[in-house]
């Protein structure tokens, strides 16, 4: 049952990255789009994320509940030493959701629309940035449980070159995913071609920021290159991700939007596998060389069993309605 719970944790985080990440990405794309195409990008983004923008946070909630119930020591450690980026990320989520609602459902369109749009765009940028920083902090060995001052204990554990680089990389992945996902929602081929050009730009941004992550990892002594390329699993994952890039560009030439989305999601999956396989099941790596493991820091067997059954049974009720939500938003209206 423990592996069932761990699988749900991993899958929920992955789904939040590719779905919630794409959700944040549309705001990033909107932020960096010129006035000429901004309104059309805004309308296309709303059409694309409308069905799932609220449901996306379900995956984050599942991950939090799994950590809180199944791995309380890991949950409390994250909450204590990373409480600042966690708070900033949650504030970004709240601000973004509020702005998204008001800019579409405000009864009066006035100068406040500019405020709603700006809050939506900036919070779309800030939230994945801190999500990436939190992820980087868990493996950077910067969390020092023996720290005696506030900055060393609660700031330098996440505000460091490697964390910032991963934060920027997460932002670029979000924009890349969004640029791929919304191509299929474009109303005409001309605008679809414009979005395709944006997707290519963000692809190279991902390559650049990904390279920056490796540079910062090497500079700060984090064995990221060994984690990614030091095993057959990691090497295979990178190879498959590279092949999927070729497939994606072929699909882009033929405007096969569904295949493009599958390839983009698959690439993120391969990146996650390559980056996490070598230090699994250790989730938090400390400055003193110790670590918290998902297989050693779990709750009691009864708690894990009940949590696993709750997740399995919950999936039976939740997933069919989620799929119906997607279907109902995309079916053609007379």
Phi, psi and omega in degrees: 000331180299319181290332174297314180295316180297321179297316178298321178298312182295314182294319180297319177294321178295314180295325178293325180291315185278329180267307175295323178298316177295325176300310177295325184298328180294327175291324178294316178299316179299321180297322184256029175250139180293165183300329184300319185251000187299316183294321179290322176296319179299314180294320179292321179297317180297319179296326183282315186265350181310315183292336191232003189295327176276321182294337182303322185286351173301322182293322177293320178297318178300315180298318180295316180296318179299316179294317183295317184274315188272333184220066187299326179294317177296317180299312182293325178296314177298317183294330182277305188278341179241029185293331181290306178295328177297316179296317180295321177295316180294322176297322177296319178298315181295313181298319181294313180297320179295313181296321179300318181291312184293324183286344178257334187240004175296129185293334183241126177267110180222203183294345178292339177300324178296319179295314180300314182298316182293319178297317179300315184291313183291321178290332175293332178277317185290318188298307178294334177299313180284334173298316177294322179297318179297316179298318180295323183296331183290338184241000186273356183057035177258348178284115185247104181288347180261007181298144183249357177230162188298313184297315181295324184278321193237359180238305183293344178293337181233330181270085181212166186304318181293316180298317179297319180297317179293324176299315178295321178298319179295322176298316181292323176297319179299314179295321179296313179300315181297319181296328177285317185294322187276353177302320182291347180262359181294140184281335181218164184293328179296314179289326176298321178295323177297315179295326178295321177295321177297319180298319179295320178297314181291333176298315180288331174295319177299316178299317181294314181289329175296320176296322178298322178300315180295321179297313181293325177295315179296319182295324183263006175080023178266125185282053183295319180299320179293321178299317186281314187253003186272004179219160179296324179298313180296316180297318179296319180298317179293320178298314180295322177297321179294317178297320181294332176296318178298315179299320181297317181292326175295317178296324180295322178297330182257007179056042176270084189295322181296316178295323177298316180296318179298317180296318180296315178296323180294321179298316178297320178300315180294323178296317180296317179298314182297323185279335187250345187299315188289337178248011172289140009265015181287124184258324179236123179254124186265164182295332182275005178096348178278175183204159173254125185253143177293337182266352181243341186249026182279166175288186179297160182300321180295319179296315179298318180296315179295320178296317180298314179295323177297319178293317181295313180291323178298324179298325181297326182272323188279311189298316178301321179289329176294315178297323178293325176300313178298318180296316185293329179282335185256352178289147185287135177262143180292000000 
